[in-house]
Structures are given as structure tokens and as C-alpha cells.
């Protein structure tokens, strides 16, 4: 029996490319639609996500993730878990891939893939809202897709934003969120907010919003006005509409209808915009994207 490969973070990441991952996402969505099973368990503010996906022709991925927001105060990662990649042909375990490697590249790569479809190609000002681990990944990913862009960071704690800016050359820190939103071409939110932090009244025509942070039914990052003003897209209808507060709450209230969510990655021809449109992509993640990312990582590892 062949032993599965073990792919650690640093050695695995050295072989990866952000635009290469977006091409892997493109190819993955041309295959038969993924079978997905997600379960969520909660204990107070802590979450256990078990995510599995099977794509005919690509294989099987099983990912278990724990999200403990309180870990940050103890200097520990808030998100932990494990990823297993299994063969599509015989079900054998092909690789054990570092959980944080898959999560980093899947999450930021998902946002970049959506922005390459929905943001104006001439976008030059990118605002990151939230100064956590995902913010660093977004700067890397967006920097690959929009190499001439300038980055601004806003965080509730200005000290934490300044700390991150000290590590990243050229990163500016904003203290006035409304003004920073007004200047941005792309706004990426990666917070743990349960109440909206971005107001629709602040938006201007031509902007693209990349909503990442909300993953629970009680979490939102933008208000109803933003949703009503924008053309709304998601990475997956199956993993967002009924699961994530960003859409679940306004759908239940009748603020928006399901028909207002125009497309997901399985219908790429519907990802269209006019120059003055405001677009929203809800990055919900999903096990099928973990699978596509894990397969990309394994392929890159083997090619090297």
C-alpha cells in the first residue's frame, strides 16, 4: 500500500501560485457539480465545521475545522483542524495536507477568483477591513491579481492595524472607515462581526465588495442598503443562502429574494457587470473549494 503524502505548510506553499489556483478553480467548476455535506456544531461562540466534498473526476476531501475566537487572546490560532484528500478512483488516502495551508489559499483564492470576474480591471485602491490572518493572505492574493493596486487597512483596533502595516511595505492604515470605503475600488471584509460594519450609503458606483468574515447564521458584515444597491453573487448557492447570516437574515426578512442572488461559480457566464455597477461576492468557502484547492496543492507538489 502506498503511503499518503504529507504536505507541510512552508514547503507546500513554496510551490503555489495565486493565479494558478484561480485556474484550478475554473477547471474544477467545469466538472460535474460537487456533492457537499456540511455540519455545524456550536458551543457559545465556538464552532465545529465538518465539511466533505466529492467531485466526480477530482476526488474526495474531508475537512474538520474548529473556530475558537477566544484563542487569539491566548496567542493561539483561532482556526485549527485537518484536511484529507482521497482518490476519486479507489478512495485511498492520497495526501494529508496542512490545514492552514489549504484554508489560507482556498479563502484568499476564492476572493481573488471572484474579484477577477467582478471587479473593474482598472481597480487600483483596495481596502481590507479587519487585521487578522486572512488580511495578510488577501494582500498576497489581490497583489497577484491586481499588481498595480495600493492597499489600505482598517481595523477596529488601530494599534493592531499599525502593527500589521509595520510588517508589510506600502500598506497604509485608515482611521476613518467611511472615508476609506469611499476611496476604494475593491473592499474586502474579513471580520468577526455579527452586526454590519459597511453601510450601503457609503458606497459609490463601480465598487466591488468581497465579503469573507461572516460564516455563521448570526453574522453579517454589510447592511440591507448595501445588498439592495448591489448585484449579488456567491461562490456557491448551496453553502451560503441557507447557512450564512449575510444572506440568510435578509432573505428571511424579505429584504432581498433568492432571485436577487444572481449566480455562483457553476454559472460563470452570469458573472457580468456594467462599469457603474456595485457588485458583491459572498465568499462562503465550502468543502468543494477545499477539495479543488487541495488537489491543486497536491498536483503542484508532485510537479515539483
C-alpha positions in Angstrom: 0.0 0.0 0.0 1.4 3.4 -1.0 1.8 5.8 2.0 -0.1 9.1 1.6 2.0 12.2 1.1 2.2 14.6 4.0 2.4 18.2 2.7 3.5 20.8 5.4 2.8 24.5 5.2 6.0 26.1 4.2 7.3 23.5 1.8 3.8 23.2 0.2 3.3 27.0 -0.1 6.6 27.5 -1.9 5.2 25.6 -4.9 2.0 27.5 -5.2 0.8 30.5 -7.3 -2.3 32.5 -6.8 -3.3 32.8 -10.4 -2.6 29.1 -10.9 -5.1 28.4 -8.1 -7.8 30.5 -9.8 -7.2 28.5 -13.0 -7.7 25.3 -10.9 -11.0 26.7 -9.5 -12.1 27.5 -13.1 -11.3 23.9 -14.2 -12.9 22.4 -11.1 -16.2 24.1 -11.8 -16.3 22.6 -15.3 -16.5 19.2 -13.8 -19.8 17.7 -12.5 -21.2 19.6 -9.6 -19.8 18.7 -6.3 -21.7 16.6 -3.7 -21.3 18.6 -0.5 -22.2 17.7 3.1 -21.6 20.3 5.8 -22.4 20.0 9.5 -22.1 22.8 12.1 -21.9 22.4 15.8 -21.8 25.3 18.2 -20.8 25.9 21.9 -21.3 29.5 22.7 -19.0 31.5 20.4 -17.1 28.4 19.3 -17.8 26.4 16.2 -17.0 23.0 14.8 -17.4 22.7 11.0 -17.2 19.3 9.3 -17.0 19.6 5.6 -16.9 16.9 2.9 -17.0 17.1 -0.9 -16.8 14.7 -3.7 -16.3 15.8 -7.3 -16.5 13.2 -10.0 -13.1 13.2 -11.7 -11.3 15.1 -8.9 -11.7 13.1 -5.8 -12.8 13.4 -2.2 -11.9 15.9 0.5 -12.8 15.8 4.2 -12.0 18.8 6.4 -12.7 19.2 10.0 -12.3 22.8 11.3 -12.6 24.2 14.8 -13.1 28.0 15.2 -12.4 29.3 18.7 -12.3 33.1 18.6 -11.1 33.3 22.2 -7.8 31.7 21.2 -6.5 35.0 19.9 -6.3 36.4 23.4 -4.0 33.4 24.3 -1.8 33.8 21.3 -3.1 30.7 19.6 -4.6 30.3 16.1 -8.4 30.7 16.2 -8.9 28.1 13.4 -7.5 24.6 13.6 -8.3 21.2 12.0 -7.2 18.7 9.4 -7.7 18.0 5.7 -7.7 14.6 4.0 -7.5 14.2 0.2 -8.7 10.9 -1.2 -8.5 9.3 -4.7 -11.5 9.5 -6.9 -10.8 6.1 -8.5 -10.3 3.9 -5.4 -10.9 6.1 -2.3 -7.5 5.6 -0.9 -5.9 8.4 1.1 -3.5 10.3 -1.3 -2.4 13.2 0.9 -2.6 14.8 4.4 -2.3 18.5 3.7 -1.6 21.1 6.4 -5.0 22.5 7.3 -3.8 26.1 7.5 -2.2 25.8 4.0 -5.5 24.7 2.5 -7.5 27.3 4.4 -5.2 30.2 3.6 -5.1 29.5 -0.1 -8.7 28.4 -0.5 -10.1 31.5 1.3 -8.0 34.2 -0.4 -8.0 32.4 -3.7 -11.8 32.3 -3.6 -11.9 36.1 -3.2 -9.4 36.7 -5.9 -11.2 34.4 -8.3 -14.4 36.3 -7.7 -12.7 39.7 -8.0 -11.1 38.8 -11.3 -14.7 38.2 -12.6 -16.5 41.1 -10.9 -14.1 43.9 -10.0 -13.2 46.5 -12.6 -9.9 45.5 -14.2 -8.6 49.0 -13.6 -9.1 48.7 -9.8 -6.2 50.4 -8.1 -7.4 51.1 -4.5 -8.0 48.0 -2.3 -9.3 48.3 1.2 -9.0 45.4 3.7 -11.3 45.6 6.7 -10.0 43.6 9.6 -6.4 43.0 10.6 -6.5 39.2 11.2 -4.6 36.4 9.5 -6.9 36.5 6.4 -6.0 40.1 5.8 -2.4 39.1 5.1 -3.5 36.4 2.7 -5.8 38.8 0.9 -2.9 41.3 0.3 -0.8 38.5 -1.2 -3.7 37.2 -3.4 -5.0 40.5 -4.5 -1.5 41.7 -5.1 -1.0 38.9 -7.6 -4.3 39.6 -9.5 -4.1 43.4 -9.3 -0.3 44.1 -9.2 -0.6 47.9 -9.5 -3.1 48.2 -6.6 -2.4 50.1 -3.4 -3.6 48.6 -0.1 -5.2 50.3 2.8 -6.1 48.5 6.1 -8.8 49.4 8.6 -9.3 47.6 11.9 -11.4 48.4 15.0 -8.1 48.4 16.9 -5.9 50.9 15.2 -2.9 49.5 17.1 -3.3 46.1 15.5 -3.6 47.6 12.1 -0.4 49.7 12.6 1.4 46.6 13.8 0.5 44.8 10.6 1.4 47.8 8.5 4.9 47.8 10.0 5.4 44.3 8.6 4.1 45.0 5.1 5.8 47.6 3.0 3.4 50.1 1.3 0.4 49.2 3.4 -1.5 52.3 4.7 -3.7 52.4 7.7 -7.1 54.2 7.7 -8.7 55.6 10.8 -11.9 56.8 9.1 -13.7 53.7 7.7 -16.4 55.6 5.8 -13.8 57.8 4.0 -11.7 54.7 3.2 -14.7 52.9 1.8 -15.4 55.9 -0.4 -11.9 55.9 -1.9 -11.7 52.1 -2.5 -12.3 50.3 -5.8 -12.4 46.9 -4.0 -13.4 46.4 -0.4 -12.7 43.1 1.3 -14.2 42.5 4.7 -12.6 39.8 6.9 -14.0 40.5 10.4 -15.8 38.5 13.1 -18.7 41.0 13.1 -22.2 40.0 13.9 -23.5 43.5 13.1 -22.8 45.3 9.7 -19.6 47.3 9.6 -20.1 48.5 6.0 -23.1 50.8 5.1 -24.7 50.9 1.7 -24.9 54.7 2.0 -21.1 54.8 1.9 -20.8 53.0 -1.5 -20.3 54.6 -4.9 -20.8 53.2 -8.4 -18.2 50.8 -9.8 -17.1 49.3 -6.5 -16.7 45.6 -5.7 -17.3 44.2 -2.2 -15.7 40.9 -1.2 -17.4 39.6 1.9 -15.4 36.9 3.8 -15.9 37.1 7.5 -19.5 36.0 8.2 -19.7 32.2 8.4 -22.4 31.7 11.0 -26.2 32.2 10.7 -25.9 35.2 13.1 -23.1 37.1 11.4 -23.2 40.0 8.9 -20.7 42.5 7.5 -22.8 44.7 5.3 -26.3 46.3 5.9 -29.5 45.9 3.9 -28.9 49.1 1.9 -25.6 47.6 0.5 -27.4 44.5 -0.6 -30.2 46.4 -2.2 -27.8 48.6 -4.1 -25.6 45.8 -5.4 -25.6 43.0 -7.9 -25.1 40.0 -5.6 -23.1 36.9 -6.4 -21.9 33.9 -4.3 -19.2 31.3 -4.6 -21.9 28.6 -4.0 -25.6 28.8 -3.6 -25.6 25.5 -1.6 -23.2 26.8 1.1 -24.3 30.4 1.5 -28.1 31.1 1.2 -29.4 28.9 4.0 -26.3 28.9 6.2 -24.7 32.4 6.5 -26.4 35.4 8.1 -25.1 37.7 5.5 -27.8 36.4 3.2 -29.9 34.2 5.4 -31.1 37.0 7.6 -32.1 39.5 4.8 -33.7 36.6 2.9 -35.8 35.6 5.9 -36.8 39.3 6.4 -37.8 39.7 2.8 -35.2 42.5 2.3 -33.9 40.5 -0.7 -35.2 37.5 -2.6 -33.4 34.5 -3.8 -33.7 35.8 -7.4 -31.5 38.7 -6.3 -28.6 36.4 -5.8 -27.7 36.2 -9.5 -25.1 33.4 -9.9 -22.4 31.2 -8.3 -19.2 29.8 -9.8 -21.1 27.0 -11.5 -22.7 29.6 -13.8 -19.7 31.7 -14.8 -21.4 33.3 -17.8 -23.8 35.1 -15.5 -20.9 36.9 -13.7 -21.3 40.2 -15.6 -21.2 43.8 -14.6 -21.5 47.3 -16.1 -18.9 49.8 -15.3 -21.0 51.6 -12.7 -22.5 48.5 -11.0 -21.7 47.8 -7.4 -21.0 44.1 -7.1 -20.9 41.9 -4.0 -19.4 38.4 -3.8 -20.1 36.4 -0.7 -17.1 34.2 -0.1 -18.7 31.3 1.8 -15.9 28.8 1.3 -17.3 25.4 1.1 -15.8 21.9 1.0 -15.8 21.7 -2.8 -13.4 24.6 -2.9 -11.2 22.9 -0.2 -11.2 19.9 -2.5 -10.2 21.9 -5.6 -7.5 23.7 -3.6 -6.2 20.5 -2.0 -6.0 18.9 -5.4 -4.1 21.9 -6.8 -1.7 21.7 -3.9 -1.0 18.0 -4.4 -0.6 18.5 -8.2 1.9 21.4 -7.6 3.8 19.3 -5.0 4.1 16.3 -7.4 5.0 18.5 -10.4 7.9 20.0 -8.3 
